[in-house]
Structure formats: structure tokens, C-alpha cells
Amino acid sequence: MRNRRPLPLAFGREVRRRRLALGLTLEQLAERSSLTPNYIGTVEHGQRDPSLSTILALARGLGVAPGELLGGIGETGPLALEAARLIEAQPPEVQEAMLELLRSMSRRRRG
């Protein structure tokens, strides 16, 4: 079983909630979004990190704006906003190095 993370799980729950509110089956949403029912099921259960194209396809299939599916997921606090501003101010090669440093620190923290 895959390790389910909070953001994909919250996104998947929102997709499922909206699908059920519309009275759609997985198959119907799959047809409307050009995705497979099995893939949508894995997204709904938080087993996949959906790509941007998947988020757009699901939003289209549900008849909502993509941001509505994301809602308050991962709301950014002031420290994260400051970090993003500092990173964005750097040239691309420095941005990549900073991102790799953050990833490395995150991996070490998780053990």
C-alpha cells in the first residue's frame, strides 16, 4: 500500500465529494474528463499525486474551476510566502540548487 500524504488525500476527498454531489459514477466522470475510472479512483483515495493536467481534466469533468478542487489545501503561511519570494528572486540555476537543498533537508527529516 502506498504512503498516503495529506495533500493528495485532501484533493481526492474533494474530487469524490463533488462527484457524488453531482450524482456521477466513476465511469461517468472518467468519460467527462478523458481519464480512466481506475485512475480517478486512485486519485480519490489519495494514492496518486495528480499532475496539473489531471487537475484540469477533473475540474473540467466536474464543471468547476481548478482552484475550487484545491480550496484551502496547502494554504500558504507567511514563512512559506517569504521563502517563495526569496527563491523567485534568484536566477534559475540558484533556484534549482535551493530546491534541491530543501528536498534533501526534507528527506533527512523524514528519516
Secondary structure, DSSP 8 states (H G I E B T S, - for coil): -----HHHHHHHHHHHHHHHHTT--HHHHHHHHTS-HHHHHHHHTT-S---HHHHHHHHHHHTS-HHHHHTTTT---HHHHHHHHHHHTS-HHHHHHHHHHHHHHHHHHH-
